[in-house]
Amino acid sequence: MRIMSPGACVLILGMSLMLPSGMVQGQTINHKLEPYLKSGELPAVAAAVVERGTITEFGAVGTRKLGADIPVTIYDKFHLGSDTKAMTATIAGMMIEEGKLKWDSTLGDVFPELKDSMGKDVEKVTLEQLLSHTSGMRADDANFMELLKNSFDVDGDLNELRYWIVKESVKLPLVAKSGDAWAYNNRGYTIAGAMIEKVSGKPWDELIVERIFEPFQLTTAGLGCQSSLGKIDAPLGHVKQKDGSIKSYMAGPNADNHPVLGPAGIAHLSILDLATWAGWNAGNGMRAPCNIVSPQMVEKIHSPVFTIKSDKPHRPGTPPDGQYAHGWGWVSVDWAPYPLLYHGGSNGKNLAQVWIDKKKDIAIVIMTNISNPKADATLREIAKELYEDATAGY
């Protein structure tokens, strides 16, 4: 692993977002967020703005459960969904800098014991293609849903279940030539996580805690449903039913995705901890913690691989048209002068968005405990207001 010089880290340590427990900098923006609860039909929403490594604005309004008077706070854990993918890509970057993987490491390289069972050209699929959704492998189709269902009957830890997913998935023929087409693919991220597990000798679930949560001091971060069984100790996920009513989900088997999908998106954390992670990315990894990956690796992770063009509306939590990198995308919006680094995340009941202007070193993070197109559009409206306010002096 390449490590920045100690002097560089000390020079910028004062700008680190990792604050002692209970100490929060910046000013509240609850008054900005309140109107969006009604207009967006959101049970709760939290947001924060990070400028050049400092949280300048933050807020959390609404309730943990619609219809109940349980106010959210800035320390409440919201579900991150597919924004977890950027963390998985960063762990992959660590494996690359440690010499355990390469961007062009193939499934055949990492799983030679499965070569004989692999479909045509599957052994040539690379780590980078899996992380950029350009592998050509079958995506989140009926087969993958069946595998997730059947994996409950497989004995072993989550890493062993992921290996079983790999074994079953590599038998399938590619649906497109690797590198030639883009398809959002949670199967691919699950397989990339299995590659990381194979070369590191540790489960992905242990690695994300050891390599991301702890170094960044993301004290609220965890995996799976953000609330505890039998408790409303975090914002519950919500779904708008066909009849227009909104249903909340207590912790349980239907409150989150299958834990085997960890590398694709089952993390949760507070808005302040998400701001810490986003601010570090906005600064290209030049702020503490300094021993994660090199700034060059952060730049590579952020670098576009494929241009997305679709004639269908994107589902909340999936990338819109633009360019896709590795767990990140580049999106053009009418309220920014150039494309912004972006990713959205959702497990169907929660929604998170991360917007980053790397030129100005500004990050905006927004999370809510409901997911649907209206909520997605509302979070974009919040991002626009916060971005325009943050850049008004430029």
Disulfide bonds with the S-S distance in Angstrom:
Cys9-Cys290 2.36
